Structures are given as structure tokens and as C-alpha cells.
Amino acid sequence: MSTDKNTSIDRESTGSKLFARLGDRLETDKPLAPLTTFNTGGPARYLFTSRTADDVSAAIKAAVDLEIPFFVLGGGSNVLVSDSGFDGLVIRINIMGLKSVGGTDIESGSGEDLMSLVDFSAEQSLTGLEFASGIYGTVGGAICGNAGAYGGEIGSVVKRVTLVGPDGDARTIGRDDCRFEYRSSCFKDSSDVIVGARFTLKSGQTDQIRKKIGDILLAREAKFPPQIKSAGCFFKNVPDSGQEFGKLPAGRLLEQAGAKKMAVGGARVHENHSNLIVNSNAATSKDIRELADKMKEKVFEMSGIRLEEEVTQVGNF
């Protein structure tokens, strides 16, 4: 009993100190499921919505000083939150803003929806981001995971990234320092938080850019219906120089392994895309995790290939 009581006292004290540092925008026991595209998972003990780089800096400094674990949340795609939630501070990124600079460059806040950036580039008659049409999530999340499709990756058009480090200080790094790889970057394994970025594109014809965007949206909507509760592709494609775009689609391996017939609880594999796990009937995050594990095992038994997740797990599983 004494341990539980002391823990409660410590948490109350920590919460008060955090409120003193971050103000009324700090929320407690905030449900995270509505903030993710899977629509599953438990609450965050604390959630703070940041609108500026200074907000992010204040939140990180407070978390470090008070020894509170923190996690950064963008658009909630490519994230699977534990059913028990996250016992720490979730820093939600809502840093907005898009502007054209230097002729073919665009600057974006990290909280902008990726599709907003694609549309803005088309308005400026700039080409190079069409591949990102219809991809879930925010600009910051896309950079962190080097989002891509149809042979394109966002890392290829990044010029520089502005971030806030674990010390709470802001700095800017160039593309080479981001260490972009397939569905990965230096931000995957660091405590740096992306707050903005500059992209270098090429001049193009607006009507041609719009047509390409429309074609890609139609193709994606056939695979990823917008109304479903999903994080997008759950597994990374497999590097293979003999395949189109140099990748063996994980969906092809999963389909060959019979994944379309698989389900656990309220989680199932989408009938049109074997690399898509869907929350179809009040699924829990545990259901999704168990289904993903079974899918991986099926592919491994069939091909000897161990698939890797694109989705990031948050909390205890």
C-alpha cells in the first residue's frame, strides 16, 4: 500500500510541476485512440499540443528536468499505441505553415498534413512531391520515416530540417545529416523532434502535376479506402534489385502466404491489400499486434523472409 501511495503522491507532484511549466494546454489522462488512424490504444498520462518550436522546446526541457518519458505524436499514422496507453508526456505536433521561398523551395511546418504540402507544391507549379499523394500523416512524420511510394521518397526532396534536440535547443541540419534510408532516417532512433523543413523541387506545369496527383490518388484509394481504420502499410517492402523500384512488395509475400484470410479479434487483413491491417470491429492494439505477428510468421515459414514493421509501437505490449 505504501508504494502505491508514494507513487500517487509523486505523480501528483510531477503533474503540478508540469502544469506550472506548460500551462493550461497540458491535458491529463488524454485518450490517444481518437488521435491515431488505427483508433486503438489507451490514454496518455499527459498530453501537450505544441504550436511552435518554442512550445516543443519547453515541453522537452520540462520532461527531461522532471524525468518524464516523452513521445512525439504527429498525425497518428504508422503508430500503434498500447491498450494501457503511455505513462508519460505525449508531445503532439501542431506546427503549421507553408510558404514558397527561393523559386523552387518550399518551407513547411512539421505539423502540416503531407497532402497539404503536395497540394501547395502544385499551386506553386512545383513538381517532385506527387508520389506522396494520399499518404497518411504529417510532414514531420513523413520525414522521420522517409515516407514514399511509386519509386519516390520524401528524403530525396528535403533540403534541410529544423529540429529541437533533447536539450531543448533548436538547430538546422542538411539532408545528408538526416541519413535517409528506406523508410528510415536519423530521427527514428533519436530524441530530436522535427519542427520544420525546407524542400527543393523543380518547376513544372500545373496541369501535368495535378493530373499525376489525381492518378496517384485514384490508385491509392483503390488500395487504401480513406474511411478504414488503418495505419497504412504495416510492413516494409523487402530490398530486391530485381524488382520494380528495387523492392519486393511485402503485400505480395503476404498474399502468397494467405494473409487475406487472417484475423484476430476485431483486427483483420484488408480484402484488397494484404499489407493492410484494419480495425474492423472494435479491435484492440493487442489484436493488431497478434495479427501482425501471425502474418510475419506465415511469410517466414513460406519464404524465409522476416518482414520488418513500418509501424512504431508506443507503450507496453
N, C-alpha and C positions, 0 to 999 in steps of 0.2 A: 504493500500500500504506500509506503513512504516514497519508493522510487517513482510510482505513478504521480504522486502528489508533487514531488520535486520537479518532475518533468513538466507537469501542468504549469507550475509556477514559473519555470524557466521560459516556457513558450509564451506565457502571458507577458513576461518582462521583455522578451525578444520582440514580440508583436508591438508593444508600446514604443520600443526604441525605433522599430522600423517605421511605424506611423509618424514618429517625430521627424524622421529623415525624409520620408517620401510624401507625406501629406494625405489628403482625402482621396486621391486616386488609388491608393492601396486598398485592395479588396481581400477579404479573408474567406477561406473555405469556398472558393470560386469553382463551380463546376467547369471542367475542361471539355467534356464531351461536346457541347454545342460549338466549341471553338476549333474542333477538328473535323476533317472531312469523313473520317470513319464514324464520327458521332458516338464514340465509346470512351470509357475511362472515367476515373474518379476525379475528385476536386484537387485544386492546388491549395496548400495551406495559405499562401499569399500570392496575389497576382497584381502586377503593376503595369499599366499601359503607358508606354513611352511614346512621346510625340516628337522629341528632338534628341539629338546626340547628347545634350546635357542631361536629359532625363535618364538615358541609358547609363551615362557615367555615374550619376547619383545612385542609381539602383545597384550597379555593380559594386561601387565603393561601400554602400550600406551592407550588401550581402557579405562581402569579404570581411569587413570590420566586425560584423555580428556573427560570423562563421555560419552563415546560412547557405546551403546549397542552392544554386540557381540554374534555371534552364531558360533558353530563349525560344519564344514561340512566334512564328510569323503567321502564315495563312492557315496553318493546321493541316496541311497536306504532308504526305510522307512521314507522318508521326503516328505512333501507336502508344497511347497513354495507358498505364497500368490501371486496372479496376480499382486499386487502392489509391490512385491519384499520385500526386507529387508532394512530398513532405518538405517543401522549401519554397523559394520565390520563383515564380514564373514571370519573366520579363517579356511582355507582349509588345512587339514592334509595330508601331503605327506611324512611322515617319514617312510623310508623303512629300510629293513634289516632283514634277517633271519639267525639264527645260532644255531647249536646244542651245548648244554652245559651240563655237568654233567651226561652224559649217556642217561637218558631218558627225559631230559629237553630241551625245545626249547625257544629261545628268539626271539621276533618279534617286529618290529616297528609297530606303530598303523595304519600307512597308507597302510600297505601291504593288498592286496586283500585276503579275507578269503580263497579263493580257493588255493591261492599260499601257504598259511600255511598248508592246507590239503595235497597238493602235496609234500611239503617239508618234512612233517612228514612221508609220505610213503617212500620217498627216504631214510630216516634215519631208516626205518623198525620200526617205532613207531606207535602204534595204540591208538585210543581214540578220534580222530577227524573226523572219517569217516562220522559221522552223519551230519557234516557241509558241505558236498559235494554239490556244486551248490547253496548254499545260497548266495544271493546278498550281496555286501558291503565289508567294510574293517574290519580288526581285531579290531580296536578301536570301531567301531560302533557295532560290534558283542558283544563285552564285555559290552558296555553300555546297550544294550537291552537284554543281556543274550540270544543271538540267539540260536535256537535249532531246532531239527527235529528228528523224528523217535526215540523218547524217550531220546535223548541226549541233553545236554545244555553246552554251552561253559564254563559257570561258574564252572562246575564240574572238569574241567582240568586246570583252572587258578591256578597258584601258587602265583603270586604276580603281581601287576600292578604299573607301574611308571606313575606319573601324574604331571601336573603343576596346582597349585591351583590358586584361584582368586587373590592372592597376587603376582603371577608370580614366586613363588618358587617351585622347583621340590621336590617330595618326593615319597617314595615307600610304598605301603600298601599290606598286605596279603589278601588272598582270603576271610577270614571271615569278614574283614573290608569292603569288596565290597558289602556286604548284597545282594547277588544274590537271586532273586525270579523269578517266572515265567515271562519271557520277561521283566525283570526289574533288576536294580541294584542301588547302591547309586549314580551313576553318572547321573541317569535320572533327578534328582531334585537338582543337584549341579552345580557349575560353574567350577568344576575340569575338566581338559582336559587330556585324556589318551594319553600318548606319546609312551608307550611301555608296554610289558607284558612278563612274563615267564610262560610257560605251562609245567605241568608234565604229561607225557604219560606213556605207557607201551611198552615193547619190543614185537614185533610181527613178523610175516612172511610177507615179502614184497608182495609176490604174493597174499596172502589172503587179505591183506589190499587193494591192487589195485582192486581186484575183488569186494570187498564190495563198494569201491568208485564208480566203474563202474556201479554196480547195482543201487546204490542210484541216480547217475546222470541220468540214463535211466528213473527211476521212476519219478524224479523231472521234467525232460524235457517234459514228457508226460503231467504233470500238469502245468508247467511254461515254455512255449516255450521261448527260450532265446531272440528271436527277438522282443517280445512285449514290449511296454512301460508301465511298471507297477512297483509298489514298493514292489511286493510280497504280501503275505497275509496282508490284510488291518486290519482285526480284530483278537484279541487274541482268542485262544480256551478257553473254559469255564471249570474251575476245576470241575472234577467229578470223584470220586474214583472208580466208577463202570465201567469206560470206559478204553480202551486201553491207556496206558501211563498216566492214571489219568486225561485225558482231553476229554471233549466233543467237537469235531471239530466244529468250527464256520461255516465252509463251509457246513456241514451237515444241520445245522439250517437254513442257508441262502438258501440252495437248497430247503428245505421243505417249505420255505416261498415264493418261486417263484422268487428268486433273479436273476436267469439266464436270465430272460426276461426283466430285468430292464436296463434303460439307461437314461442319462441326457446329452443333447448336444453331445459333442464328447466323452463322457465317457460312458463306458458300462461294464457290468459284463462279464467276460470271459466265453465262452460256455463250457469249460471243468472244470472250478473251480469257485464255487460260492463265494469264499472269495478273488477273484482276480478282482480288478478294473483296467481297461485298458484304456489308452489314445488311442482311435482307429481312431479319425478323428479330429485333431486339438483341442482337449479338453482344457479347461481352468481349473485352480485349483478350481475355483468356481463350475464348472460342477462336478468335482470329489467329492468335499465336499458335494454338494447337493445330489449326488447319494448315498454317504456313509450314509448320514442322513436318506434317504428313506429306505435303506437296514436295518439299525438299527431299524427303526420304524416297518417295516414288521415283523422282528423277535420278537420284543417286543409284538406286537399285537397277534402273534401266540403262543408264549411260555411264555411270561412274563419275558424273559431274556433280559437284557440290555447289548449288546455287547460293549466291550472296544476296542479302536483303538490300533494297534501296531504302526501306522504311527504317526510321530511327525509333528505338524503344525508349520510353520515358517512365521512370519509376521501377518498382519491383515486380518481377514476373516469376 
